Amino acid sequence: MTHSTLVAGAHEIISRHAECFVAYHSQRQQKALHASVAYKKNEVLVSFSAAETFNEPTYLTIQTGENKHISLAPSFLQYTNHSCRPNVFFDTTLMGFIALQDIEAGEELCFFYPSTEWEMAEAFPCACGQPECLLEIKGARFLSDEQLDHYKLTDFIQQQLASRK
Ligand SMILES: [Zn+2]
């Protein structure tokens, strides 16, 4: 990088990739992942794999099974923030990062953390501002079937939900 690029919404581009770019949002003091190009609903933006596998979750991992948490390759996927109205999904069976709806070039990409996380390392307050915001995000374990009903969930989370009944 020889210089930084400012785009609308006061965010600075940190790194550019064919599929996505990482931007720093100065107001939120947070990095975020954005679409480099437009995507159609159900399209696989990126195939991912485990950079490393851990027994315990960290704020950088996603859960792929019981006591199985992976850090992501490509590593820019770690900047996918949470929203209670997500536009992308980590399919940990197909290992695909998938569009849940049509996405415009430049749009921020967010996933629903409890769609992969059963019990998170740390709860965090959500300020996504959506009417359906759950306010505190701790993992699918702490949500009712009704709350999870309209979200796409990984096979692992669905298995966990089936076995708690
Ligand atoms: Zn929210």
Backbone and ligand atoms as CSV (ligand in chain L), in Angstrom:
chain,resi,resn,atom,element,x,y,z
A,1,MET,N,N,0.857,-1.202,0.000
A,1,MET,CA,C,0.000,0.000,0.000
A,1,MET,C,C,0.888,1.246,0.000
A,2,THR,N,N,0.703,2.083,-0.967
A,2,THR,CA,C,1.464,3.334,-1.016
A,2,THR,C,C,0.664,4.476,-0.412
A,3,HIS,N,N,-0.629,4.385,-0.467
A,3,HIS,CA,C,-1.465,5.424,0.131
A,3,HIS,C,C,-2.804,4.824,0.491
A,4,SER,N,N,-3.550,5.491,1.344
A,4,SER,CA,C,-4.871,4.992,1.717
A,4,SER,C,C,-5.921,5.641,0.821
A,5,THR,N,N,-7.007,4.954,0.679
A,5,THR,CA,C,-8.075,5.426,-0.197
A,5,THR,C,C,-9.315,5.655,0.648
A,6,LEU,N,N,-9.880,6.835,0.566
A,6,LEU,CA,C,-11.104,7.109,1.307
A,6,LEU,C,C,-12.308,6.946,0.392
A,7,VAL,N,N,-13.299,6.245,0.880
A,7,VAL,CA,C,-14.535,6.084,0.118
A,7,VAL,C,C,-15.701,6.566,0.975
A,8,ALA,N,N,-16.858,6.631,0.395
A,8,ALA,CA,C,-18.056,7.127,1.090
A,8,ALA,C,C,-18.257,6.413,2.423
A,9,GLY,N,N,-18.709,7.143,3.445
A,9,GLY,CA,C,-18.949,6.545,4.748
A,9,GLY,C,C,-17.696,6.561,5.597
A,10,ALA,N,N,-16.671,7.301,5.178
A,10,ALA,CA,C,-15.431,7.472,5.937
A,10,ALA,C,C,-14.832,6.147,6.360
A,11,HIS,N,N,-14.555,5.294,5.385
A,11,HIS,CA,C,-13.765,4.130,5.725
A,11,HIS,C,C,-12.561,4.035,4.795
A,12,GLU,N,N,-11.517,3.493,5.356
A,12,GLU,CA,C,-10.232,3.453,4.682
A,12,GLU,C,C,-9.982,2.017,4.245
A,13,ILE,N,N,-9.573,1.836,3.002
A,13,ILE,CA,C,-9.344,0.469,2.504
A,13,ILE,C,C,-8.028,-0.058,3.085
A,14,ILE,N,N,-8.109,-1.212,3.721
A,14,ILE,CA,C,-6.930,-1.842,4.326
A,14,ILE,C,C,-6.302,-2.847,3.356
A,15,SER,N,N,-7.138,-3.676,2.729
A,15,SER,CA,C,-6.612,-4.633,1.756
A,15,SER,C,C,-7.696,-4.966,0.737
A,16,ARG,N,N,-7.266,-5.170,-0.482
A,16,ARG,CA,C,-8.191,-5.496,-1.579
A,16,ARG,C,C,-7.935,-6.903,-2.088
A,17,HIS,N,N,-9.011,-7.618,-2.350
A,17,HIS,CA,C,-8.941,-8.968,-2.901
A,17,HIS,C,C,-9.981,-9.054,-4.005
A,18,ALA,N,N,-9.894,-10.074,-4.836
A,18,ALA,CA,C,-10.824,-10.191,-5.969
A,18,ALA,C,C,-12.276,-10.230,-5.489
A,19,GLU,N,N,-12.524,-10.953,-4.390
A,19,GLU,CA,C,-13.897,-11.184,-3.945
A,19,GLU,C,C,-14.399,-10.135,-2.960
A,20,CYS,N,N,-13.477,-9.681,-2.089
A,20,CYS,CA,C,-13.864,-8.837,-0.960
A,20,CYS,C,C,-12.756,-7.829,-0.695
A,21,PHE,N,N,-13.087,-6.750,0.042
A,21,PHE,CA,C,-12.032,-5.877,0.548
A,21,PHE,C,C,-12.275,-5.589,2.017
A,22,VAL,N,N,-11.180,-5.300,2.710
A,22,VAL,CA,C,-11.251,-5.000,4.142
A,22,VAL,C,C,-11.124,-3.486,4.299
A,23,ALA,N,N,-12.018,-2.898,5.078
A,23,ALA,CA,C,-11.987,-1.449,5.293
A,23,ALA,C,C,-11.998,-1.160,6.785
A,24,TYR,N,N,-11.361,-0.039,7.150
A,24,TYR,CA,C,-11.418,0.408,8.544
A,24,TYR,C,C,-12.445,1.534,8.637
A,25,HIS,N,N,-13.413,1.356,9.514
A,25,HIS,CA,C,-14.459,2.357,9.719
A,25,HIS,C,C,-14.060,3.205,10.921
A,26,SER,N,N,-13.702,4.456,10.680
A,26,SER,CA,C,-13.162,5.284,11.764
A,26,SER,C,C,-14.218,5.574,12.831
A,27,GLN,N,N,-15.474,5.783,12.427
A,27,GLN,CA,C,-16.501,6.076,13.436
A,27,GLN,C,C,-16.710,4.900,14.380
A,28,ARG,N,N,-16.776,3.689,13.791
A,28,ARG,CA,C,-16.998,2.486,14.602
A,28,ARG,C,C,-15.703,1.958,15.200
A,29,GLN,N,N,-14.568,2.473,14.716
A,29,GLN,CA,C,-13.244,1.990,15.139
A,29,GLN,C,C,-13.161,0.485,14.973
A,30,GLN,N,N,-13.518,0.055,13.778
A,30,GLN,CA,C,-13.643,-1.381,13.530
A,30,GLN,C,C,-13.321,-1.668,12.064
A,31,LYS,N,N,-12.670,-2.784,11.828
A,31,LYS,CA,C,-12.476,-3.240,10.458
A,31,LYS,C,C,-13.705,-4.020,10.020
A,32,ALA,N,N,-13.965,-3.996,8.734
A,32,ALA,CA,C,-15.144,-4.687,8.211
A,32,ALA,C,C,-14.824,-5.232,6.833
A,33,LEU,N,N,-15.520,-6.306,6.478
A,33,LEU,CA,C,-15.348,-6.918,5.161
A,33,LEU,C,C,-16.464,-6.429,4.239
A,34,HIS,N,N,-16.085,-6.093,3.011
A,34,HIS,CA,C,-17.054,-5.608,2.014
A,34,HIS,C,C,-16.926,-6.426,0.737
A,35,ALA,N,N,-18.001,-6.475,-0.022
A,35,ALA,CA,C,-17.982,-7.169,-1.314
A,35,ALA,C,C,-17.222,-6.326,-2.336
A,36,SER,N,N,-16.295,-6.942,-3.067
A,36,SER,CA,C,-15.579,-6.225,-4.140
A,36,SER,C,C,-16.447,-6.099,-5.382
A,37,VAL,N,N,-17.318,-7.066,-5.586
A,37,VAL,CA,C,-18.206,-7.094,-6.758
A,37,VAL,C,C,-19.604,-7.488,-6.271
A,38,ALA,N,N,-20.572,-7.432,-7.176
A,38,ALA,CA,C,-21.938,-7.828,-6.817
A,38,ALA,C,C,-22.054,-9.355,-6.797
A,39,TYR,N,N,-22.932,-9.853,-5.925
A,39,TYR,CA,C,-23.186,-11.293,-5.843
A,39,TYR,C,C,-24.688,-11.542,-5.866
A,40,LYS,N,N,-25.053,-12.697,-6.377
A,40,LYS,CA,C,-26.451,-13.127,-6.378
A,40,LYS,C,C,-26.710,-14.005,-5.159
A,41,LYS,N,N,-27.952,-14.007,-4.712
A,41,LYS,CA,C,-28.364,-14.869,-3.607
A,41,LYS,C,C,-27.914,-16.313,-3.876
A,42,ASN,N,N,-27.391,-16.970,-2.848
A,42,ASN,CA,C,-26.918,-18.369,-2.865
A,42,ASN,C,C,-25.573,-18.572,-3.565
A,43,GLU,N,N,-24.998,-17.487,-4.077
A,43,GLU,CA,C,-23.700,-17.599,-4.733
A,43,GLU,C,C,-22.611,-17.796,-3.671
A,44,VAL,N,N,-21.617,-18.631,-3.993
A,44,VAL,CA,C,-20.466,-18.809,-3.101
A,44,VAL,C,C,-19.456,-17.700,-3.411
A,45,LEU,N,N,-19.244,-16.822,-2.437
A,45,LEU,CA,C,-18.300,-15.709,-2.650
A,45,LEU,C,C,-16.870,-16.239,-2.648
A,46,VAL,N,N,-16.594,-17.105,-1.670
A,46,VAL,CA,C,-15.249,-17.630,-1.451
A,46,VAL,C,C,-15.393,-19.024,-0.850
A,47,SER,N,N,-14.536,-19.948,-1.257
A,47,SER,CA,C,-14.428,-21.208,-0.528
A,47,SER,C,C,-13.376,-21.004,0.552
A,48,PHE,N,N,-13.645,-21.518,1.738
A,48,PHE,CA,C,-12.685,-21.312,2.826
A,48,PHE,C,C,-12.208,-22.647,3.368
A,49,SER,N,N,-11.151,-22.576,4.146
A,49,SER,CA,C,-10.627,-23.769,4.803
A,49,SER,C,C,-10.106,-23.361,6.175
A,50,ALA,N,N,-9.693,-24.349,6.949
A,50,ALA,CA,C,-9.154,-24.095,8.287
A,50,ALA,C,C,-7.680,-23.719,8.160
A,51,ALA,N,N,-7.336,-22.521,8.614
A,51,ALA,CA,C,-5.918,-22.170,8.711
A,51,ALA,C,C,-5.328,-22.973,9.871
A,52,GLU,N,N,-6.082,-22.981,10.985
A,52,GLU,CA,C,-5.714,-23.783,12.158
A,52,GLU,C,C,-6.988,-24.267,12.823
A,53,THR,N,N,-6.903,-25.349,13.564
A,53,THR,CA,C,-8.057,-25.876,14.301
A,53,THR,C,C,-7.757,-25.844,15.796
A,54,PHE,N,N,-8.756,-25.412,16.568
A,54,PHE,CA,C,-8.601,-25.254,18.025
A,54,PHE,C,C,-9.709,-26.010,18.755
A,55,ASN,N,N,-9.457,-26.334,20.036
A,55,ASN,CA,C,-10.471,-26.976,20.886
A,55,ASN,C,C,-11.445,-25.973,21.476
A,56,GLU,N,N,-10.972,-24.746,21.626
A,56,GLU,CA,C,-11.771,-23.708,22.283
A,56,GLU,C,C,-11.986,-22.558,21.298
A,57,PRO,N,N,-13.143,-21.879,21.425
A,57,PRO,CA,C,-13.368,-20.729,20.535
A,57,PRO,C,C,-12.529,-19.521,20.942
A,58,THR,N,N,-12.180,-18.702,19.981
A,58,THR,CA,C,-11.620,-17.377,20.250
A,58,THR,C,C,-12.472,-16.393,19.452
A,59,TYR,N,N,-12.185,-15.110,19.575
A,59,TYR,CA,C,-12.985,-14.133,18.824
A,59,TYR,C,C,-12.691,-14.189,17.324
A,60,LEU,N,N,-11.719,-14.972,16.924
A,60,LEU,CA,C,-11.374,-15.071,15.498
A,60,LEU,C,C,-11.826,-16.369,14.844
A,61,THR,N,N,-12.314,-17.311,15.641
A,61,THR,CA,C,-12.640,-18.620,15.069
A,61,THR,C,C,-14.117,-18.735,14.733
A,62,ILE,N,N,-14.430,-19.688,13.867
A,62,ILE,CA,C,-15.819,-20.120,13.705
A,62,ILE,C,C,-15.877,-21.607,14.051
A,63,GLN,N,N,-17.058,-22.008,14.522
A,63,GLN,CA,C,-17.206,-23.377,15.020
A,63,GLN,C,C,-17.628,-24.308,13.892
A,64,THR,N,N,-16.952,-25.462,13.804
A,64,THR,CA,C,-17.295,-26.433,12.758
A,64,THR,C,C,-17.765,-27.757,13.357
A,65,GLY,N,N,-17.689,-27.882,14.679
A,65,GLY,CA,C,-18.130,-29.111,15.328
A,65,GLY,C,C,-17.930,-28.979,16.826
A,66,GLU,N,N,-18.276,-30.067,17.550
A,66,GLU,CA,C,-18.102,-30.051,18.990
A,66,GLU,C,C,-16.599,-29.954,19.303
A,67,ASN,N,N,-16.219,-28.969,20.110
A,67,ASN,CA,C,-14.804,-28.721,20.431
A,67,ASN,C,C,-13.934,-28.558,19.186
A,68,LYS,N,N,-14.520,-28.001,18.148
A,68,LYS,CA,C,-13.774,-27.806,16.902
A,68,LYS,C,C,-14.043,-26.393,16.379
A,69,HIS,N,N,-12.997,-25.606,16.385
A,69,HIS,CA,C,-13.098,-24.190,16.018
A,69,HIS,C,C,-11.951,-23.878,15.074
A,70,ILE,N,N,-12.249,-23.232,13.968
A,70,ILE,CA,C,-11.187,-22.990,12.984
A,70,ILE,C,C,-10.927,-21.495,12.804
A,71,SER,N,N,-9.669,-21.178,12.581
A,71,SER,CA,C,-9.349,-19.856,12.061
A,71,SER,C,C,-9.408,-19.972,10.543
A,72,LEU,N,N,-9.729,-18.870,9.888
A,72,LEU,CA,C,-10.136,-18.936,8.491
A,72,LEU,C,C,-9.025,-18.631,7.501
A,73,ALA,N,N,-9.012,-19.418,6.434
A,73,ALA,CA,C,-8.203,-19.113,5.258
A,73,ALA,C,C,-9.187,-19.034,4.084
A,74,PRO,N,N,-9.197,-17.956,3.286
A,74,PRO,CA,C,-8.338,-16.779,3.375
A,74,PRO,C,C,-8.606,-15.942,4.636
A,75,SER,N,N,-7.539,-15.356,5.167
A,75,SER,CA,C,-7.619,-14.699,6.475
A,75,SER,C,C,-8.491,-13.444,6.472
A,76,PHE,N,N,-8.730,-12.838,5.303
A,76,PHE,CA,C,-9.592,-11.636,5.310
A,76,PHE,C,C,-11.015,-11.938,5.784
A,77,LEU,N,N,-11.409,-13.219,5.750
A,77,LEU,CA,C,-12.758,-13.581,6.205
A,77,LEU,C,C,-12.956,-13.328,7.698
A,78,GLN,N,N,-11.849,-13.229,8.438
A,78,GLN,CA,C,-11.964,-12.962,9.881
A,78,GLN,C,C,-12.582,-11.586,10.165
A,79,TYR,N,N,-12.642,-10.720,9.159
A,79,TYR,CA,C,-13.205,-9.381,9.370
A,79,TYR,C,C,-14.700,-9.307,9.091
A,80,THR,N,N,-15.330,-10.460,8.910
A,80,THR,CA,C,-16.782,-10.488,8.730
A,80,THR,C,C,-17.433,-10.221,10.085
A,81,ASN,N,N,-18.110,-9.086,10.208
A,81,ASN,CA,C,-18.740,-8.724,11.478
A,81,ASN,C,C,-20.111,-9.381,11.617
A,82,HIS,N,N,-20.634,-9.280,12.822
A,82,HIS,CA,C,-21.963,-9.822,13.120
A,82,HIS,C,C,-23.053,-8.816,12.755
A,83,SER,N,N,-24.183,-9.317,12.285
A,83,SER,CA,C,-25.420,-8.524,12.239
A,83,SER,C,C,-26.570,-9.453,12.556
A,84,CYS,N,N,-27.615,-8.898,13.180
A,84,CYS,CA,C,-28.832,-9.679,13.406
A,84,CYS,C,C,-29.657,-9.760,12.119
A,85,ARG,N,N,-29.216,-9.037,11.055
A,85,ARG,CA,C,-29.801,-9.196,9.721
A,85,ARG,C,C,-28.655,-9.465,8.744
A,86,PRO,N,N,-28.173,-10.722,8.721
A,86,PRO,CA,C,-26.966,-11.049,7.951
A,86,PRO,C,C,-27.220,-11.098,6.445
A,87,ASN,N,N,-26.159,-10.881,5.668
A,87,ASN,CA,C,-26.267,-11.050,4.212
A,87,ASN,C,C,-25.340,-12.160,3.695
A,88,VAL,N,N,-24.542,-12.752,4.582
A,88,VAL,CA,C,-23.686,-13.883,4.204
A,88,VAL,C,C,-23.745,-14.957,5.294
A,89,PHE,N,N,-23.295,-16.152,4.913
A,89,PHE,CA,C,-23.380,-17.317,5.794
A,89,PHE,C,C,-22.146,-18.183,5.578
A,90,PHE,N,N,-21.568,-18.664,6.679
A,90,PHE,CA,C,-20.461,-19.621,6.586
A,90,PHE,C,C,-21.048,-21.023,6.604
A,91,ASP,N,N,-21.063,-21.678,5.455
A,91,ASP,CA,C,-21.534,-23.065,5.407
A,91,ASP,C,C,-20.342,-23.954,5.747
A,92,THR,N,N,-20.336,-24.488,6.960
A,92,THR,CA,C,-19.175,-25.250,7.433
A,92,THR,C,C,-19.223,-26.714,6.990
A,93,THR,N,N,-20.287,-27.103,6.295
A,93,THR,CA,C,-20.318,-28.433,5.674
A,93,THR,C,C,-19.706,-28.364,4.282
A,94,LEU,N,N,-20.170,-27.386,3.495
A,94,LEU,CA,C,-19.632,-27.207,2.138
A,94,LEU,C,C,-18.346,-26.381,2.131
A,95,MET,N,N,-18.042,-25.735,3.276
A,95,MET,CA,C,-16.899,-24.831,3.399
A,95,MET,C,C,-16.972,-23.712,2.346
A,96,GLY,N,N,-18.164,-23.131,2.272
A,96,GLY,CA,C,-18.394,-22.012,1.356
A,96,GLY,C,C,-18.944,-20.806,2.103
A,97,PHE,N,N,-18.494,-19.630,1.701
A,97,PHE,CA,C,-18.965,-18.349,2.252
A,97,PHE,C,C,-20.029,-17.870,1.261
A,98,ILE,N,N,-21.281,-17.899,1.695
A,98,ILE,CA,C,-22.415,-17.864,0.757
A,98,ILE,C,C,-23.266,-16.609,0.949
A,99,ALA,N,N,-23.733,-16.028,-0.162
A,99,ALA,CA,C,-24.636,-14.867,-0.120
A,99,ALA,C,C,-26.039,-15.334,0.250
A,100,LEU,N,N,-26.620,-14.691,1.271
A,100,LEU,CA,C,-27.986,-15.025,1.688
A,100,LEU,C,C,-29.008,-14.227,0.890
A,101,GLN,N,N,-28.531,-13.224,0.185
A,101,GLN,CA,C,-29.405,-12.363,-0.624
A,101,GLN,C,C,-28.533,-11.740,-1.703
A,102,ASP,N,N,-29.140,-11.029,-2.633
A,102,ASP,CA,C,-28.341,-10.300,-3.625
A,102,ASP,C,C,-27.536,-9.230,-2.887
A,103,ILE,N,N,-26.279,-9.097,-3.249
A,103,ILE,CA,C,-25.370,-8.167,-2.578
A,103,ILE,C,C,-24.772,-7.239,-3.633
A,104,GLU,N,N,-24.721,-5.958,-3.306
A,104,GLU,CA,C,-24.139,-4.979,-4.232
A,104,GLU,C,C,-22.640,-4.850,-3.993
A,105,ALA,N,N,-21.916,-4.470,-5.040
A,105,ALA,CA,C,-20.483,-4.191,-4.889
A,105,ALA,C,C,-20.313,-3.082,-3.852
A,106,GLY,N,N,-19.404,-3.279,-2.925
A,106,GLY,CA,C,-19.128,-2.277,-1.897
A,106,GLY,C,C,-19.879,-2.508,-0.599
A,107,GLU,N,N,-20.931,-3.303,-0.645
A,107,GLU,CA,C,-21.761,-3.545,0.541
A,107,GLU,C,C,-20.968,-4.266,1.636
A,108,GLU,N,N,-21.206,-3.891,2.887
A,108,GLU,CA,C,-20.561,-4.610,3.988
A,108,GLU,C,C,-21.158,-6.014,4.112
A,109,LEU,N,N,-20.289,-6.984,4.398
A,109,LEU,CA,C,-20.717,-8.375,4.555
A,109,LEU,C,C,-20.771,-8.711,6.036
A,110,CYS,N,N,-21.934,-9.167,6.491
A,110,CYS,CA,C,-22.099,-9.520,7.903
A,110,CYS,C,C,-22.759,-10.885,8.001
A,111,PHE,N,N,-22.346,-11.648,9.001
A,111,PHE,CA,C,-23.027,-12.915,9.263
A,111,PHE,C,C,-23.589,-12.918,10.669
A,112,PHE,N,N,-24.474,-13.841,10.914
A,112,PHE,CA,C,-25.135,-13.980,12.206
A,112,PHE,C,C,-24.279,-14.931,13.034
A,113,TYR,N,N,-23.569,-14.405,14.033
A,113,TYR,CA,C,-22.609,-15.243,14.770
A,113,TYR,C,C,-23.234,-16.547,15.281
A,114,PRO,N,N,-24.452,-16.496,15.868
A,114,PRO,CA,C,-25.017,-17.773,16.346
A,114,PRO,C,C,-25.338,-18.774,15.233
A,115,SER,N,N,-25.199,-18.386,13.959
A,115,SER,CA,C,-25.416,-19.362,12.883
A,115,SER,C,C,-24.291,-20.392,12.828
A,116,THR,N,N,-23.136,-20.049,13.419
A,116,THR,CA,C,-22.032,-21.028,13.515
A,116,THR,C,C,-21.640,-21.320,14.963
A,117,GLU,N,N,-21.918,-20.393,15.877
A,117,GLU,CA,C,-21.394,-20.495,17.249
A,117,GLU,C,C,-22.454,-21.004,18.210
A,118,TRP,N,N,-22.182,-22.097,18.860
A,118,TRP,CA,C,-23.110,-22.637,19.864
A,118,TRP,C,C,-22.971,-21.838,21.158
A,119,GLU,N,N,-21.753,-21.667,21.616
A,119,GLU,CA,C,-21.511,-20.925,22.852
A,119,GLU,C,C,-20.228,-20.128,22.640
A,120,MET,N,N,-20.336,-18.828,22.614
A,120,MET,CA,C,-19.183,-18.014,22.243
A,120,MET,C,C,-18.216,-17.807,23.400
A,121,ALA,N,N,-16.966,-17.526,23.063
A,121,ALA,CA,C,-15.935,-17.287,24.067
A,121,ALA,C,C,-16.315,-16.085,24.931
A,122,GLU,N,N,-16.837,-15.042,24.286
A,122,GLU,CA,C,-17.241,-13.841,25.010
A,122,GLU,C,C,-18.541,-13.329,24.423
A,123,ALA,N,N,-19.485,-12.994,25.296
A,123,ALA,CA,C,-20.721,-12.369,24.833
A,123,ALA,C,C,-20.395,-10.933,24.440
A,124,PHE,N,N,-21.145,-10.398,23.485
A,124,PHE,CA,C,-20.945,-8.980,23.191
A,124,PHE,C,C,-22.291,-8.316,22.927
A,125,PRO,N,N,-22.383,-7.034,23.255
A,125,PRO,CA,C,-23.622,-6.305,22.980
A,125,PRO,C,C,-23.683,-5.962,21.499
A,126,CYS,N,N,-24.815,-6.196,20.864
A,126,CYS,CA,C,-24.947,-5.882,19.439
A,126,CYS,C,C,-25.595,-4.521,19.290
A,127,ALA,N,N,-25.084,-3.755,18.348
A,127,ALA,CA,C,-25.668,-2.454,18.034
A,127,ALA,C,C,-25.923,-2.364,16.541
A,128,CYS,N,N,-26.396,-3.484,15.967
A,128,CYS,CA,C,-26.600,-3.493,14.507
A,128,CYS,C,C,-27.741,-2.562,14.109
A,129,GLY,N,N,-28.610,-2.236,15.061
A,129,GLY,CA,C,-29.662,-1.259,14.781
A,129,GLY,C,C,-30.869,-1.814,14.041
A,130,GLN,N,N,-30.870,-3.120,13.769
A,130,GLN,CA,C,-32.016,-3.724,13.085
A,130,GLN,C,C,-33.160,-3.905,14.081
A,131,PRO,N,N,-34.411,-3.831,13.596
A,131,PRO,CA,C,-35.540,-3.991,14.523
A,131,PRO,C,C,-35.521,-5.327,15.256
A,132,GLU,N,N,-34.982,-6.374,14.592
A,132,GLU,CA,C,-34.947,-7.698,15.210
A,132,GLU,C,C,-33.680,-7.927,16.038
A,133,CYS,N,N,-32.920,-6.859,16.297
A,133,CYS,CA,C,-31.645,-7.015,17.024
A,133,CYS,C,C,-31.848,-7.741,18.345
A,134,LEU,N,N,-30.981,-8.720,18.600
A,134,LEU,CA,C,-31.087,-9.546,19.808
A,134,LEU,C,C,-30.356,-8.917,20.997
A,135,LEU,N,N,-29.649,-7.813,20.769
A,135,LEU,CA,C,-28.997,-6.979,21.789
A,135,LEU,C,C,-27.778,-7.606,22.454
A,136,GLU,N,N,-27.872,-8.879,22.816
A,136,GLU,CA,C,-26.698,-9.541,23.374
A,136,GLU,C,C,-26.462,-10.836,22.612
A,137,ILE,N,N,-25.235,-11.015,22.129
A,137,ILE,CA,C,-24.913,-12.173,21.296
A,137,ILE,C,C,-23.965,-13.073,22.078
A,138,LYS,N,N,-24.423,-14.292,22.354
A,138,LYS,CA,C,-23.620,-15.232,23.152
A,138,LYS,C,C,-23.479,-16.585,22.484
A,139,GLY,N,N,-24.288,-16.829,21.438
A,139,GLY,CA,C,-24.276,-18.135,20.784
A,139,GLY,C,C,-25.689,-18.697,20.702
A,140,ALA,N,N,-25.851,-19.673,19.805
A,140,ALA,CA,C,-27.186,-20.227,19.532
A,140,ALA,C,C,-27.792,-20.890,20.765
A,141,ARG,N,N,-26.933,-21.432,21.622
A,141,ARG,CA,C,-27.391,-22.127,22.820
A,141,ARG,C,C,-28.340,-21.277,23.675
A,142,PHE,N,N,-28.116,-19.960,23.653
A,142,PHE,CA,C,-28.863,-19.049,24.520
A,142,PHE,C,C,-30.095,-18.472,23.839
A,143,LEU,N,N,-30.400,-18.936,22.638
A,143,LEU,CA,C,-31.536,-18.401,21.891
A,143,LEU,C,C,-32.622,-19.464,21.771
A,144,SER,N,N,-33.866,-19.002,21.703
A,144,SER,CA,C,-34.987,-19.945,21.560
A,144,SER,C,C,-35.099,-20.377,20.100
A,145,ASP,N,N,-35.823,-21.474,19.891
A,145,ASP,CA,C,-36.067,-21.935,18.522
A,145,ASP,C,C,-36.762,-20.842,17.711
A,146,GLU,N,N,-37.655,-20.092,18.374
A,146,GLU,CA,C,-38.385,-19.019,17.691
A,146,GLU,C,C,-37.414,-17.925,17.223
A,147,GLN,N,N,-36.464,-17.571,18.093
A,147,GLN,CA,C,-35.486,-16.538,17.717
A,147,GLN,C,C,-34.599,-16.987,16.562
A,148,LEU,N,N,-34.328,-18.298,16.519
A,148,LEU,CA,C,-33.415,-18.827,15.490
A,148,LEU,C,C,-34.137,-19.211,14.211
A,149,ASP,N,N,-35.455,-19.217,14.307
A,149,ASP,CA,C,-36.301,-19.748,13.249
A,149,ASP,C,C,-36.018,-19.184,11.862
A,150,HIS,N,N,-35.839,-17.882,11.753
A,150,HIS,CA,C,-35.694,-17.289,10.413
A,150,HIS,C,C,-34.233,-17.124,9.985
A,151,TYR,N,N,-33.319,-17.788,10.710
A,151,TYR,CA,C,-31.913,-17.730,10.309
A,151,TYR,C,C,-31.464,-19.031,9.685
A,152,LYS,N,N,-30.559,-18.917,8.698
A,152,LYS,CA,C,-29.898,-20.103,8.158
A,152,LYS,C,C,-28.801,-20.483,9.146
A,153,LEU,N,N,-28.770,-21.756,9.547
A,153,LEU,CA,C,-27.832,-22.230,10.568
A,153,LEU,C,C,-26.998,-23.369,9.988
A,154,THR,N,N,-25.796,-23.536,10.511
A,154,THR,CA,C,-24.959,-24.638,10.017
A,154,THR,C,C,-25.570,-25.983,10.446
A,155,ASP,N,N,-25.150,-27.023,9.761
A,155,ASP,CA,C,-25.599,-28.371,10.127
A,155,ASP,C,C,-25.242,-28.669,11.582
A,156,PHE,N,N,-24.059,-28.213,12.014
A,156,PHE,CA,C,-23.642,-28.451,13.401
A,156,PHE,C,C,-24.622,-27.797,14.375
A,157,ILE,N,N,-24.971,-26.539,14.158
A,157,ILE,CA,C,-25.900,-25.849,15.057
A,157,ILE,C,C,-27.274,-26.526,15.026
A,158,GLN,N,N,-27.713,-26.936,13.853
A,158,GLN,CA,C,-29.008,-27.633,13.770
A,158,GLN,C,C,-28.982,-28.941,14.552
A,159,GLN,N,N,-27.861,-29.654,14.511
A,159,GLN,CA,C,-27.725,-30.896,15.290
A,159,GLN,C,C,-27.785,-30.589,16.788
A,160,GLN,N,N,-27.115,-29.509,17.201
A,160,GLN,CA,C,-27.119,-29.140,18.618
A,160,GLN,C,C,-28.545,-28.804,19.075
A,161,LEU,N,N,-29.283,-28.084,18.221
A,161,LEU,CA,C,-30.654,-27.702,18.560
A,161,LEU,C,C,-31.543,-28.924,18.639
A,162,ALA,N,N,-31.343,-29.871,17.721
A,162,ALA,CA,C,-32.157,-31.088,17.707
A,162,ALA,C,C,-31.902,-31.904,18.976
A,163,SER,N,N,-30.667,-31.892,19.454
A,163,SER,CA,C,-30.342,-32.739,20.606
A,163,SER,C,C,-30.685,-32.072,21.939
A,164,ARG,N,N,-31.035,-30.784,21.956
A,164,ARG,CA,C,-31.440,-30.153,23.224
A,164,ARG,C,C,-32.922,-30.348,23.506
A,165,LYS,N,N,-33.663,-30.862,22.510
A,165,LYS,CA,C,-35.109,-31.030,22.696
A,165,LYS,C,C,-35.418,-32.261,23.539
L,1,ZN,ZN,ZN,-28.128,-6.832,16.395
